[in-house]
């Protein structure tokens, strides 16, 4: 009796990506393929397993009961294949395969991207896909292997490795301070124009800082808000308000005098972490990437929180 054909691994990867994105079009963009080709591969997989896996309408993609079971098996099969190559490449000390990495806009572009470029040059068999977002990424659910993020609040179902220290400070330009006055305490901030960033883990309009009395929160407001930190920094330089921003970004501006740190007794700890799903804990390519980033992120742009009173929350 002739055995039925086994599902193609590439078809499994396409199906997993469509399921994670709930969209044929979005998966096509992510994978650099045409929507027609994505549809063809999903149909080929459905033919191989003998079941309808996805129901596609003009508005959404719904996963069938058979599709949910196939998705779980596909993830396990693809993970096992990746681990096979990981195990072999680890013995050769030459990681290979695809590594999907995400990060935030400004930090990803300015700090992470150069280190990843050097990593790719060092390991030519490693295929790296790097994407930046203005929101927090669920690495496992969205198909990423590694998220490089700033901030110490990390979901318990993820594994995190600290890459570098970092903290955020309050700052403003001399032009703004001349016009609006120097804040003397956190209680003064609600009466100032604050530049609010809705970026990844930032709670909108709430600044949580550590000061002489421990952790404190203040609700701030302002005429200008954005989801892009680099825009907020430019507004601060232009004298439009007070900014809470990471030292990796504003330290050169503080050194040059374009910005001035205010309320220097207050700061927000926001270290740099590599976050990845538990299923990738034994991955050799993840280990190599993390060790590389720990060595190659620019030390002159990342700084320890002065006199931290306690360890960061995990």
KAZI-V608538 format. One record per run of one state. SS is the DSSP state (a for helix, b for strand, c for the rest). FROM is the first residue (numbers start at 1). LEN is the number of residues. If there is no record, write none. Layout:
((SS,FROM,LEN) (SS,FROM,LEN))
//
This chain:
((c,1,8) (a,9,13) (c,22,2) (a,24,8) (c,32,3) (a,35,15) (c,50,4) (b,54,3) (c,57,4) (b,61,3) (c,64,1) (a,65,28) (c,93,4) (b,97,8) (a,105,18) (c,123,3) (b,126,8) (c,134,12) (b,146,5) (c,151,7) (b,158,7) (c,165,2) (b,167,6) (c,173,1) (a,174,7) (c,181,5) (a,186,6) (c,192,2) (b,194,4) (c,198,8) (b,206,6) (c,212,2) (b,214,6) (c,220,5) (b,225,2) (c,227,2) (a,229,9) (c,238,4) (b,242,5) (a,247,10) (c,257,3) (b,260,2) (c,262,5) (b,267,3) (c,270,2) (b,272,6) (a,278,3) (c,281,3) (a,284,13) (c,297,2) (a,299,3) (c,302,13))
//
